[in-house]
Amino acid sequence: MGEEEANKLGFELNGQTFFVNFVPEEGRWYCYAPTQHGIQRVPVSTDSAPFDAAFVLPLDEQAKEVVN
């Protein structure tokens, strides 16, 4: 899977196919919808602050380690 394919999310709503794609050059997501005249590109807006990648996960000291 290429980098461009890895950044796409497709879905269907009311029989219409849409996909969402992150455009790294612009730093934002867009929703694309096919129309009779081509593809409509709609910017995805967010109501929250940008994602913060800092996570703290508590470790269960009594959990068994599983190795695949």
Predicted model as a PDB file, atoms N, CA, C, CB and O in Angstrom, pLDDT in the B-factor column:
MODEL        1                                                                  
ATOM      1  N   MET A   1       0.854  -1.178   0.000  1.00 45.00           N  
ATOM      2  CA  MET A   1       0.000   0.000   0.000  1.00 45.00           C  
ATOM      3  C   MET A   1       0.898   1.238   0.000  1.00 45.00           C  
ATOM      4  CB  MET A   1      -0.970   0.000   1.232  1.00 45.00           C  
ATOM      5  O   MET A   1       1.793   1.365   0.836  1.00 45.00           O  
ATOM      6  N   GLY A   2       0.651   2.139  -0.937  1.00 49.00           N  
ATOM      7  CA  GLY A   2       1.436   3.358  -1.033  1.00 49.00           C  
ATOM      8  C   GLY A   2       1.033   4.380   0.003  1.00 49.00           C  
ATOM      9  O   GLY A   2      -0.003   4.246   0.654  1.00 49.00           O  
ATOM     10  N   GLU A   3       1.862   5.414   0.155  1.00 50.00           N  
ATOM     11  CA  GLU A   3       1.583   6.457   1.148  1.00 50.00           C  
ATOM     12  C   GLU A   3       0.267   7.158   0.847  1.00 50.00           C  
ATOM     13  CB  GLU A   3       2.726   7.480   1.188  1.00 50.00           C  
ATOM     14  O   GLU A   3      -0.496   7.466   1.763  1.00 50.00           O  
ATOM     15  N   GLU A   4      -0.007   7.413  -0.439  1.00 51.00           N  
ATOM     16  CA  GLU A   4      -1.248   8.095  -0.808  1.00 51.00           C  
ATOM     17  C   GLU A   4      -2.458   7.235  -0.459  1.00 51.00           C  
ATOM     18  CB  GLU A   4      -1.253   8.436  -2.308  1.00 51.00           C  
ATOM     19  O   GLU A   4      -3.458   7.758   0.034  1.00 51.00           O  
ATOM     20  N   GLU A   5      -2.387   5.919  -0.706  1.00 52.00           N  
ATOM     21  CA  GLU A   5      -3.492   5.028  -0.380  1.00 52.00           C  
ATOM     22  C   GLU A   5      -3.685   4.908   1.122  1.00 52.00           C  
ATOM     23  CB  GLU A   5      -3.257   3.657  -0.984  1.00 52.00           C  
ATOM     24  O   GLU A   5      -4.815   4.743   1.583  1.00 52.00           O  
ATOM     25  N   ALA A   6      -2.614   4.987   1.893  1.00 51.00           N  
ATOM     26  CA  ALA A   6      -2.696   4.838   3.344  1.00 51.00           C  
ATOM     27  C   ALA A   6      -3.418   6.004   3.991  1.00 51.00           C  
ATOM     28  CB  ALA A   6      -1.310   4.703   3.936  1.00 51.00           C  
ATOM     29  O   ALA A   6      -3.922   5.864   5.106  1.00 51.00           O  
ATOM     30  N   ASN A   7      -3.484   7.153   3.328  1.00 52.00           N  
ATOM     31  CA  ASN A   7      -4.115   8.331   3.895  1.00 52.00           C  
ATOM     32  C   ASN A   7      -5.569   8.499   3.475  1.00 52.00           C  
ATOM     33  CB  ASN A   7      -3.343   9.545   3.506  1.00 52.00           C  
ATOM     34  O   ASN A   7      -6.153   9.555   3.723  1.00 52.00           O  
ATOM     35  N   LYS A   8      -6.175   7.489   2.847  1.00 60.00           N  
ATOM     36  CA  LYS A   8      -7.539   7.600   2.353  1.00 60.00           C  
ATOM     37  C   LYS A   8      -8.499   6.753   3.187  1.00 60.00           C  
ATOM     38  CB  LYS A   8      -7.605   7.182   0.886  1.00 60.00           C  
ATOM     39  O   LYS A   8      -8.151   5.667   3.652  1.00 60.00           O  
ATOM     40  N   LEU A   9      -9.699   7.267   3.362  1.00 77.00           N  
ATOM     41  CA  LEU A   9     -10.752   6.554   4.056  1.00 77.00           C  
ATOM     42  C   LEU A   9     -11.999   6.664   3.200  1.00 77.00           C  
ATOM     43  CB  LEU A   9     -10.988   7.120   5.498  1.00 77.00           C  
ATOM     44  O   LEU A   9     -12.477   7.768   2.940  1.00 77.00           O  
ATOM     45  N   GLY A  10     -12.529   5.536   2.758  1.00 84.00           N  
ATOM     46  CA  GLY A  10     -13.725   5.548   1.920  1.00 84.00           C  
ATOM     47  C   GLY A  10     -14.939   5.099   2.706  1.00 84.00           C  
ATOM     48  O   GLY A  10     -14.827   4.303   3.639  1.00 84.00           O  
ATOM     49  N   PHE A  11     -16.110   5.614   2.323  1.00 82.00           N  
ATOM     50  CA  PHE A  11     -17.352   5.198   2.954  1.00 82.00           C  
ATOM     51  C   PHE A  11     -18.509   5.482   2.007  1.00 82.00           C  
ATOM     52  CB  PHE A  11     -17.557   5.920   4.311  1.00 82.00           C  
ATOM     53  O   PHE A  11     -18.367   6.236   1.044  1.00 82.00           O  
ATOM     54  N   GLU A  12     -19.655   4.870   2.289  1.00 84.00           N  
ATOM     55  CA  GLU A  12     -20.851   5.074   1.492  1.00 84.00           C  
ATOM     56  C   GLU A  12     -21.955   5.592   2.400  1.00 84.00           C  
ATOM     57  CB  GLU A  12     -21.281   3.764   0.779  1.00 84.00           C  
ATOM     58  O   GLU A  12     -22.133   5.107   3.518  1.00 84.00           O  
ATOM     59  N   LEU A  13     -22.693   6.580   1.912  1.00 80.00           N  
ATOM     60  CA  LEU A  13     -23.779   7.181   2.678  1.00 80.00           C  
ATOM     61  C   LEU A  13     -24.945   7.400   1.738  1.00 80.00           C  
ATOM     62  CB  LEU A  13     -23.339   8.520   3.352  1.00 80.00           C  
ATOM     63  O   LEU A  13     -24.813   8.090   0.727  1.00 80.00           O  
ATOM     64  N   ASN A  14     -26.090   6.815   2.068  1.00 85.00           N  
ATOM     65  CA  ASN A  14     -27.292   6.931   1.240  1.00 85.00           C  
ATOM     66  C   ASN A  14     -27.019   6.556  -0.217  1.00 85.00           C  
ATOM     67  CB  ASN A  14     -27.844   8.352   1.314  1.00 85.00           C  
ATOM     68  O   ASN A  14     -27.515   7.208  -1.136  1.00 85.00           O  
ATOM     69  N   GLY A  15     -26.226   5.499  -0.420  1.00 85.00           N  
ATOM     70  CA  GLY A  15     -25.934   5.019  -1.764  1.00 85.00           C  
ATOM     71  C   GLY A  15     -24.883   5.814  -2.520  1.00 85.00           C  
ATOM     72  O   GLY A  15     -24.574   5.472  -3.662  1.00 85.00           O  
ATOM     73  N   GLN A  16     -24.324   6.858  -1.932  1.00 83.00           N  
ATOM     74  CA  GLN A  16     -23.283   7.673  -2.573  1.00 83.00           C  
ATOM     75  C   GLN A  16     -21.942   7.367  -1.926  1.00 83.00           C  
ATOM     76  CB  GLN A  16     -23.611   9.194  -2.463  1.00 83.00           C  
ATOM     77  O   GLN A  16     -21.834   7.300  -0.701  1.00 83.00           O  
ATOM     78  N   THR A  17     -20.917   7.182  -2.758  1.00 85.00           N  
ATOM     79  CA  THR A  17     -19.578   6.881  -2.273  1.00 85.00           C  
ATOM     80  C   THR A  17     -18.809   8.173  -2.025  1.00 85.00           C  
ATOM     81  CB  THR A  17     -18.825   5.987  -3.274  1.00 85.00           C  
ATOM     82  O   THR A  17     -18.817   9.084  -2.853  1.00 85.00           O  
ATOM     83  N   PHE A  18     -18.150   8.238  -0.884  1.00 88.00           N  
ATOM     84  CA  PHE A  18     -17.309   9.377  -0.513  1.00 88.00           C  
ATOM     85  C   PHE A  18     -15.949   8.834  -0.090  1.00 88.00           C  
ATOM     86  CB  PHE A  18     -17.965  10.230   0.638  1.00 88.00           C  
ATOM     87  O   PHE A  18     -15.825   7.657   0.247  1.00 88.00           O  
ATOM     88  N   PHE A  19     -14.943   9.677  -0.107  1.00 88.00           N  
ATOM     89  CA  PHE A  19     -13.698   9.314   0.547  1.00 88.00           C  
ATOM     90  C   PHE A  19     -13.072  10.551   1.149  1.00 88.00           C  
ATOM     91  CB  PHE A  19     -12.730   8.638  -0.436  1.00 88.00           C  
ATOM     92  O   PHE A  19     -13.266  11.672   0.680  1.00 88.00           O  
ATOM     93  N   VAL A  20     -12.312  10.309   2.206  1.00 89.00           N  
ATOM     94  CA  VAL A  20     -11.633  11.368   2.939  1.00 89.00           C  
ATOM     95  C   VAL A  20     -10.143  11.150   2.744  1.00 89.00           C  
ATOM     96  CB  VAL A  20     -12.026  11.374   4.465  1.00 89.00           C  
ATOM     97  O   VAL A  20      -9.657  10.022   2.817  1.00 89.00           O  
ATOM     98  N   ASN A  21      -9.425  12.229   2.498  1.00 88.00           N  
ATOM     99  CA  ASN A  21      -8.001  12.128   2.239  1.00 88.00           C  
ATOM    100  C   ASN A  21      -7.266  13.273   2.933  1.00 88.00           C  
ATOM    101  CB  ASN A  21      -7.721  12.138   0.722  1.00 88.00           C  
ATOM    102  O   ASN A  21      -7.719  14.418   2.905  1.00 88.00           O  
ATOM    103  N   PHE A  22      -6.135  12.957   3.552  1.00 87.00           N  
ATOM    104  CA  PHE A  22      -5.289  13.976   4.173  1.00 87.00           C  
ATOM    105  C   PHE A  22      -4.319  14.502   3.129  1.00 87.00           C  
ATOM    106  CB  PHE A  22      -4.523  13.404   5.408  1.00 87.00           C  
ATOM    107  O   PHE A  22      -3.648  13.719   2.455  1.00 87.00           O  
ATOM    108  N   VAL A  23      -4.237  15.822   2.987  1.00 87.00           N  
ATOM    109  CA  VAL A  23      -3.321  16.463   2.044  1.00 87.00           C  
ATOM    110  C   VAL A  23      -2.171  17.058   2.862  1.00 87.00           C  
ATOM    111  CB  VAL A  23      -4.056  17.574   1.178  1.00 87.00           C  
ATOM    112  O   VAL A  23      -2.317  18.132   3.447  1.00 87.00           O  
ATOM    113  N   PRO A  24      -1.019  16.358   2.905  1.00 88.00           N  
ATOM    114  CA  PRO A  24       0.077  16.802   3.767  1.00 88.00           C  
ATOM    115  C   PRO A  24       0.619  18.183   3.419  1.00 88.00           C  
ATOM    116  CB  PRO A  24       1.190  15.813   3.701  1.00 88.00           C  
ATOM    117  O   PRO A  24       1.057  18.919   4.304  1.00 88.00           O  
ATOM    118  N   GLU A  25       0.593  18.539   2.138  1.00 91.00           N  
ATOM    119  CA  GLU A  25       1.102  19.853   1.735  1.00 91.00           C  
ATOM    120  C   GLU A  25       0.272  20.988   2.334  1.00 91.00           C  
ATOM    121  CB  GLU A  25       1.114  19.969   0.209  1.00 91.00           C  
ATOM    122  O   GLU A  25       0.781  22.086   2.555  1.00 91.00           O  
ATOM    123  N   GLU A  26      -1.009  20.715   2.596  1.00 88.00           N  
ATOM    124  CA  GLU A  26      -1.893  21.724   3.176  1.00 88.00           C  
ATOM    125  C   GLU A  26      -2.149  21.486   4.663  1.00 88.00           C  
ATOM    126  CB  GLU A  26      -3.211  21.746   2.429  1.00 88.00           C  
ATOM    127  O   GLU A  26      -2.672  22.358   5.357  1.00 88.00           O  
ATOM    128  N   GLY A  27      -1.778  20.300   5.145  1.00 86.00           N  
ATOM    129  CA  GLY A  27      -1.967  19.978   6.556  1.00 86.00           C  
ATOM    130  C   GLY A  27      -3.421  19.855   6.959  1.00 86.00           C  
ATOM    131  O   GLY A  27      -3.777  20.162   8.096  1.00 86.00           O  
ATOM    132  N   ARG A  28      -4.282  19.402   6.023  1.00 87.00           N  
ATOM    133  CA  ARG A  28      -5.702  19.265   6.380  1.00 87.00           C  
ATOM    134  C   ARG A  28      -6.349  18.126   5.614  1.00 87.00           C  
ATOM    135  CB  ARG A  28      -6.457  20.573   6.107  1.00 87.00           C  
ATOM    136  O   ARG A  28      -5.808  17.620   4.631  1.00 87.00           O  
ATOM    137  N   TRP A  29      -7.539  17.734   6.099  1.00 88.00           N  
ATOM    138  CA  TRP A  29      -8.331  16.668   5.507  1.00 88.00           C  
ATOM    139  C   TRP A  29      -9.379  17.260   4.572  1.00 88.00           C  
ATOM    140  CB  TRP A  29      -8.999  15.813   6.601  1.00 88.00           C  
ATOM    141  O   TRP A  29      -9.877  18.365   4.787  1.00 88.00           O  
ATOM    142  N   TYR A  30      -9.702  16.495   3.526  1.00 90.00           N  
ATOM    143  CA  TYR A  30     -10.765  16.860   2.593  1.00 90.00           C  
ATOM    144  C   TYR A  30     -11.668  15.658   2.370  1.00 90.00           C  
ATOM    145  CB  TYR A  30     -10.181  17.364   1.247  1.00 90.00           C  
ATOM    146  O   TYR A  30     -11.210  14.515   2.369  1.00 90.00           O  
ATOM    147  N   CYS A  31     -12.948  15.923   2.183  1.00 89.00           N  
ATOM    148  CA  CYS A  31     -13.921  14.907   1.808  1.00 89.00           C  
ATOM    149  C   CYS A  31     -14.193  15.094   0.319  1.00 89.00           C  
ATOM    150  CB  CYS A  31     -15.249  15.013   2.667  1.00 89.00           C  
ATOM    151  O   CYS A  31     -14.485  16.203  -0.128  1.00 89.00           O  
ATOM    152  N   TYR A  32     -14.098  14.018  -0.443  1.00 90.00           N  
ATOM    153  CA  TYR A  32     -14.311  14.062  -1.891  1.00 90.00           C  
ATOM    154  C   TYR A  32     -15.593  13.315  -2.221  1.00 90.00           C  
ATOM    155  CB  TYR A  32     -13.099  13.449  -2.661  1.00 90.00           C  
ATOM    156  O   TYR A  32     -15.830  12.217  -1.716  1.00 90.00           O  
ATOM    157  N   ALA A  33     -16.418  13.914  -3.070  1.00 88.00           N  
ATOM    158  CA  ALA A  33     -17.672  13.298  -3.485  1.00 88.00           C  
ATOM    159  C   ALA A  33     -17.796  13.407  -5.004  1.00 88.00           C  
ATOM    160  CB  ALA A  33     -18.889  13.970  -2.775  1.00 88.00           C  
ATOM    161  O   ALA A  33     -17.702  14.503  -5.556  1.00 88.00           O  
ATOM    162  N   PRO A  34     -18.006  12.272  -5.684  1.00 86.00           N  
ATOM    163  CA  PRO A  34     -18.183  12.341  -7.126  1.00 86.00           C  
ATOM    164  C   PRO A  34     -19.526  12.987  -7.472  1.00 86.00           C  
ATOM    165  CB  PRO A  34     -18.087  10.939  -7.745  1.00 86.00           C  
ATOM    166  O   PRO A  34     -20.537  12.741  -6.814  1.00 86.00           O  
ATOM    167  N   THR A  35     -19.514  13.810  -8.508  1.00 85.00           N  
ATOM    168  CA  THR A  35     -20.744  14.437  -9.001  1.00 85.00           C  
ATOM    169  C   THR A  35     -20.848  14.155 -10.507  1.00 85.00           C  
ATOM    170  CB  THR A  35     -20.755  15.993  -8.706  1.00 85.00           C  
ATOM    171  O   THR A  35     -19.965  13.520 -11.082  1.00 85.00           O  
ATOM    172  N   GLN A  36     -21.903  14.619 -11.127  1.00 87.00           N  
ATOM    173  CA  GLN A  36     -22.075  14.441 -12.567  1.00 87.00           C  
ATOM    174  C   GLN A  36     -21.022  15.228 -13.349  1.00 87.00           C  
ATOM    175  CB  GLN A  36     -23.484  14.876 -12.994  1.00 87.00           C  
ATOM    176  O   GLN A  36     -20.750  14.909 -14.506  1.00 87.00           O  
ATOM    177  N   HIS A  37     -20.431  16.242 -12.737  1.00 90.00           N  
ATOM    178  CA  HIS A  37     -19.486  17.121 -13.424  1.00 90.00           C  
ATOM    179  C   HIS A  37     -18.051  16.939 -12.952  1.00 90.00           C  
ATOM    180  CB  HIS A  37     -19.895  18.553 -13.236  1.00 90.00           C  
ATOM    181  O   HIS A  37     -17.195  17.762 -13.277  1.00 90.00           O  
ATOM    182  N   GLY A  38     -17.766  15.892 -12.200  1.00 91.00           N  
ATOM    183  CA  GLY A  38     -16.414  15.661 -11.690  1.00 91.00           C  
ATOM    184  C   GLY A  38     -16.457  15.332 -10.206  1.00 91.00           C  
ATOM    185  O   GLY A  38     -17.430  14.764  -9.711  1.00 91.00           O  
ATOM    186  N   ILE A  39     -15.399  15.694  -9.509  1.00 89.00           N  
ATOM    187  CA  ILE A  39     -15.305  15.406  -8.073  1.00 89.00           C  
ATOM    188  C   ILE A  39     -15.360  16.710  -7.294  1.00 89.00           C  
ATOM    189  CB  ILE A  39     -14.000  14.627  -7.740  1.00 89.00           C  
ATOM    190  O   ILE A  39     -14.653  17.670  -7.601  1.00 89.00           O  
ATOM    191  N   GLN A  40     -16.221  16.722  -6.271  1.00 89.00           N  
ATOM    192  CA  GLN A  40     -16.335  17.889  -5.398  1.00 89.00           C  
ATOM    193  C   GLN A  40     -15.410  17.684  -4.201  1.00 89.00           C  
ATOM    194  CB  GLN A  40     -17.817  18.114  -4.935  1.00 89.00           C  
ATOM    195  O   GLN A  40     -15.455  16.634  -3.561  1.00 89.00           O  
ATOM    196  N   ARG A  41     -14.578  18.671  -3.892  1.00 90.00           N  
ATOM    197  CA  ARG A  41     -13.638  18.613  -2.766  1.00 90.00           C  
ATOM    198  C   ARG A  41     -14.130  19.556  -1.685  1.00 90.00           C  
ATOM    199  CB  ARG A  41     -12.183  18.984  -3.211  1.00 90.00           C  
ATOM    200  O   ARG A  41     -14.255  20.760  -1.911  1.00 90.00           O  
ATOM    201  N   VAL A  42     -14.412  19.000  -0.495  1.00 88.00           N  
ATOM    202  CA  VAL A  42     -14.949  19.783   0.609  1.00 88.00           C  
ATOM    203  C   VAL A  42     -13.975  19.703   1.781  1.00 88.00           C  
ATOM    204  CB  VAL A  42     -16.366  19.279   1.022  1.00 88.00           C  
ATOM    205  O   VAL A  42     -13.675  18.603   2.243  1.00 88.00           O  
ATOM    206  N   PRO A  43     -13.468  20.848   2.281  1.00 90.00           N  
ATOM    207  CA  PRO A  43     -12.565  20.797   3.440  1.00 90.00           C  
ATOM    208  C   PRO A  43     -13.289  20.269   4.676  1.00 90.00           C  
ATOM    209  CB  PRO A  43     -11.981  22.195   3.730  1.00 90.00           C  
ATOM    210  O   PRO A  43     -14.446  20.611   4.924  1.00 90.00           O  
ATOM    211  N   VAL A  44     -12.604  19.441   5.439  1.00 86.00           N  
ATOM    212  CA  VAL A  44     -13.154  18.908   6.687  1.00 86.00           C  
ATOM    213  C   VAL A  44     -12.759  19.862   7.802  1.00 86.00           C  
ATOM    214  CB  VAL A  44     -12.639  17.445   6.975  1.00 86.00           C  
ATOM    215  O   VAL A  44     -11.576  20.148   7.990  1.00 86.00           O  
ATOM    216  N   SER A  45     -13.738  20.351   8.537  1.00 79.00           N  
ATOM    217  CA  SER A  45     -13.440  21.266   9.639  1.00 79.00           C  
ATOM    218  C   SER A  45     -13.557  20.526  10.961  1.00 79.00           C  
ATOM    219  CB  SER A  45     -14.387  22.490   9.616  1.00 79.00           C  
ATOM    220  O   SER A  45     -14.269  19.528  11.071  1.00 79.00           O  
ATOM    221  N   THR A  46     -12.850  21.029  11.956  1.00 68.00           N  
ATOM    222  CA  THR A  46     -12.914  20.451  13.294  1.00 68.00           C  
ATOM    223  C   THR A  46     -13.264  21.551  14.285  1.00 68.00           C  
ATOM    224  CB  THR A  46     -11.570  19.763  13.677  1.00 68.00           C  
ATOM    225  O   THR A  46     -12.883  22.709  14.119  1.00 68.00           O  
ATOM    226  N   ASP A  47     -13.988  21.165  15.303  1.00 62.00           N  
ATOM    227  CA  ASP A  47     -14.371  22.113  16.341  1.00 62.00           C  
ATOM    228  C   ASP A  47     -13.433  22.060  17.536  1.00 62.00           C  
ATOM    229  CB  ASP A  47     -15.787  21.845  16.792  1.00 62.00           C  
ATOM    230  O   ASP A  47     -13.594  22.821  18.490  1.00 62.00           O  
ATOM    231  N   SER A  48     -12.464  21.173  17.488  1.00 64.00           N  
ATOM    232  CA  SER A  48     -11.579  21.004  18.636  1.00 64.00           C  
ATOM    233  C   SER A  48     -10.155  21.421  18.282  1.00 64.00           C  
ATOM    234  CB  SER A  48     -11.602  19.549  19.124  1.00 64.00           C  
ATOM    235  O   SER A  48      -9.831  21.693  17.126  1.00 64.00           O  
ATOM    236  N   ALA A  49      -9.329  21.460  19.302  1.00 62.00           N  
ATOM    237  CA  ALA A  49      -7.912  21.786  19.110  1.00 62.00           C  
ATOM    238  C   ALA A  49      -7.252  20.670  18.318  1.00 62.00           C  
ATOM    239  CB  ALA A  49      -7.189  21.996  20.476  1.00 62.00           C  
ATOM    240  O   ALA A  49      -7.762  19.549  18.302  1.00 62.00           O  
ATOM    241  N   PRO A  50      -6.131  20.945  17.662  1.00 61.00           N  
ATOM    242  CA  PRO A  50      -5.418  19.889  16.932  1.00 61.00           C  
ATOM    243  C   PRO A  50      -5.065  18.718  17.839  1.00 61.00           C  
ATOM    244  CB  PRO A  50      -4.147  20.449  16.297  1.00 61.00           C  
ATOM    245  O   PRO A  50      -4.909  18.876  19.049  1.00 61.00           O  
ATOM    246  N   PHE A  51      -4.945  17.570  17.247  1.00 58.00           N  
ATOM    247  CA  PHE A  51      -4.642  16.337  17.952  1.00 58.00           C  
ATOM    248  C   PHE A  51      -3.293  16.422  18.657  1.00 58.00           C  
ATOM    249  CB  PHE A  51      -4.659  15.160  16.988  1.00 58.00           C  
ATOM    250  O   PHE A  51      -2.299  16.842  18.065  1.00 58.00           O  
ATOM    251  N   ASP A  52      -3.267  16.025  19.907  1.00 61.00           N  
ATOM    252  CA  ASP A  52      -2.031  15.981  20.680  1.00 61.00           C  
ATOM    253  C   ASP A  52      -1.634  14.514  20.831  1.00 61.00           C  
ATOM    254  CB  ASP A  52      -2.201  16.679  22.084  1.00 61.00           C  
ATOM    255  O   ASP A  52      -2.381  13.724  21.410  1.00 61.00           O  
ATOM    256  N   ALA A  53      -0.485  14.154  20.323  1.00 61.00           N  
ATOM    257  CA  ALA A  53      -0.062  12.754  20.278  1.00 61.00           C  
ATOM    258  C   ALA A  53       0.551  12.269  21.589  1.00 61.00           C  
ATOM    259  CB  ALA A  53       0.931  12.560  19.163  1.00 61.00           C  
ATOM    260  O   ALA A  53       1.099  11.167  21.621  1.00 61.00           O  
ATOM    261  N   ALA A  54       0.482  13.026  22.644  1.00 65.00           N  
ATOM    262  CA  ALA A  54       1.056  12.595  23.918  1.00 65.00           C  
ATOM    263  C   ALA A  54       0.026  11.764  24.683  1.00 65.00           C  
ATOM    264  CB  ALA A  54       1.513  13.821  24.765  1.00 65.00           C  
ATOM    265  O   ALA A  54      -0.992  12.287  25.136  1.00 65.00           O  
ATOM    266  N   PHE A  55       0.298  10.473  24.822  1.00 61.00           N  
ATOM    267  CA  PHE A  55      -0.587   9.573  25.548  1.00 61.00           C  
ATOM    268  C   PHE A  55       0.152   8.980  26.728  1.00 61.00           C  
ATOM    269  CB  PHE A  55      -1.121   8.461  24.628  1.00 61.00           C  
ATOM    270  O   PHE A  55       1.358   8.742  26.666  1.00 61.00           O  
ATOM    271  N   VAL A  56      -0.573   8.746  27.794  1.00 66.00           N  
ATOM    272  CA  VAL A  56      -0.028   8.028  28.941  1.00 66.00           C  
ATOM    273  C   VAL A  56      -0.934   6.832  29.168  1.00 66.00           C  
ATOM    274  CB  VAL A  56       0.066   8.945  30.229  1.00 66.00           C  
ATOM    275  O   VAL A  56      -2.120   6.981  29.463  1.00 66.00           O  
ATOM    276  N   LEU A  57      -0.362   5.642  29.027  1.00 63.00           N  
ATOM    277  CA  LEU A  57      -1.132   4.417  29.219  1.00 63.00           C  
ATOM    278  C   LEU A  57      -0.629   3.717  30.470  1.00 63.00           C  
ATOM    279  CB  LEU A  57      -1.026   3.483  27.979  1.00 63.00           C  
ATOM    280  O   LEU A  57       0.554   3.391  30.568  1.00 63.00           O  
ATOM    281  N   PRO A  58      -1.513   3.485  31.419  1.00 69.00           N  
ATOM    282  CA  PRO A  58      -1.087   2.776  32.625  1.00 69.00           C  
ATOM    283  C   PRO A  58      -0.789   1.312  32.276  1.00 69.00           C  
ATOM    284  CB  PRO A  58      -2.181   2.868  33.739  1.00 69.00           C  
ATOM    285  O   PRO A  58      -1.526   0.689  31.512  1.00 69.00           O  
ATOM    286  N   LEU A  59       0.283   0.777  32.833  1.00 70.00           N  
ATOM    287  CA  LEU A  59       0.637  -0.617  32.601  1.00 70.00           C  
ATOM    288  C   LEU A  59       0.082  -1.478  33.718  1.00 70.00           C  
ATOM    289  CB  LEU A  59       2.163  -0.788  32.495  1.00 70.00           C  
ATOM    290  O   LEU A  59       0.154  -1.128  34.896  1.00 70.00           O  
ATOM    291  N   ASP A  60      -0.471  -2.604  33.323  1.00 70.00           N  
ATOM    292  CA  ASP A  60      -0.983  -3.562  34.293  1.00 70.00           C  
ATOM    293  C   ASP A  60       0.165  -4.499  34.652  1.00 70.00           C  
ATOM    294  CB  ASP A  60      -2.223  -4.356  33.730  1.00 70.00           C  
ATOM    295  O   ASP A  60       0.518  -5.380  33.868  1.00 70.00           O  
ATOM    296  N   GLU A  61       0.738  -4.317  35.812  1.00 68.00           N  
ATOM    297  CA  GLU A  61       1.906  -5.088  36.229  1.00 68.00           C  
ATOM    298  C   GLU A  61       1.585  -6.578  36.392  1.00 68.00           C  
ATOM    299  CB  GLU A  61       2.454  -4.530  37.535  1.00 68.00           C  
ATOM    300  O   GLU A  61       2.492  -7.409  36.351  1.00 68.00           O  
ATOM    301  N   GLN A  62       0.310  -6.924  36.577  1.00 69.00           N  
ATOM    302  CA  GLN A  62      -0.066  -8.309  36.779  1.00 69.00           C  
ATOM    303  C   GLN A  62      -0.507  -8.995  35.480  1.00 69.00           C  
ATOM    304  CB  GLN A  62      -1.170  -8.387  37.802  1.00 69.00           C  
ATOM    305  O   GLN A  62      -0.787 -10.194  35.479  1.00 69.00           O  
ATOM    306  N   ALA A  63      -0.570  -8.249  34.386  1.00 66.00           N  
ATOM    307  CA  ALA A  63      -0.984  -8.830  33.097  1.00 66.00           C  
ATOM    308  C   ALA A  63       0.110  -9.752  32.556  1.00 66.00           C  
ATOM    309  CB  ALA A  63      -1.300  -7.709  32.065  1.00 66.00           C  
ATOM    310  O   ALA A  63       1.300  -9.520  32.770  1.00 66.00           O  
ATOM    311  N   LYS A  64      -0.314 -10.787  31.861  1.00 66.00           N  
ATOM    312  CA  LYS A  64       0.628 -11.717  31.246  1.00 66.00           C  
ATOM    313  C   LYS A  64       1.089 -11.140  29.912  1.00 66.00           C  
ATOM    314  CB  LYS A  64      -0.015 -13.124  31.052  1.00 66.00           C  
ATOM    315  O   LYS A  64       0.313 -10.527  29.179  1.00 66.00           O  
ATOM    316  N   GLU A  65       2.349 -11.347  29.619  1.00 65.00           N  
ATOM    317  CA  GLU A  65       2.900 -10.879  28.348  1.00 65.00           C  
ATOM    318  C   GLU A  65       2.557 -11.917  27.276  1.00 65.00           C  
ATOM    319  CB  GLU A  65       4.459 -10.651  28.444  1.00 65.00           C  
ATOM    320  O   GLU A  65       2.771 -13.113  27.471  1.00 65.00           O  
ATOM    321  N   VAL A  66       2.023 -11.447  26.141  1.00 62.00           N  
ATOM    322  CA  VAL A  66       1.675 -12.323  25.037  1.00 62.00           C  
ATOM    323  C   VAL A  66       2.626 -12.021  23.892  1.00 62.00           C  
ATOM    324  CB  VAL A  66       0.185 -12.139  24.606  1.00 62.00           C  
ATOM    325  O   VAL A  66       2.757 -10.876  23.460  1.00 62.00           O  
ATOM    326  N   VAL A  67       3.290 -13.068  23.405  1.00 64.00           N  
ATOM    327  CA  VAL A  67       4.233 -12.925  22.305  1.00 64.00           C  
ATOM    328  C   VAL A  67       3.685 -13.692  21.130  1.00 64.00           C  
ATOM    329  CB  VAL A  67       5.654 -13.426  22.692  1.00 64.00           C  
ATOM    330  O   VAL A  67       3.376 -14.878  21.243  1.00 64.00           O  
ATOM    331  N   ASN A  68       3.561 -13.016  19.989  1.00 57.00           N  
ATOM    332  CA  ASN A  68       3.083 -13.698  18.773  1.00 57.00           C  
ATOM    333  C   ASN A  68       4.243 -14.195  17.969  1.00 57.00           C  
ATOM    334  CB  ASN A  68       2.216 -12.771  17.917  1.00 57.00           C  
ATOM    335  O   ASN A  68       4.050 -14.795  16.912  1.00 57.00           O  
TER     336      ASN A  68                                                      
ENDMDL                                                                          
END                                                                             
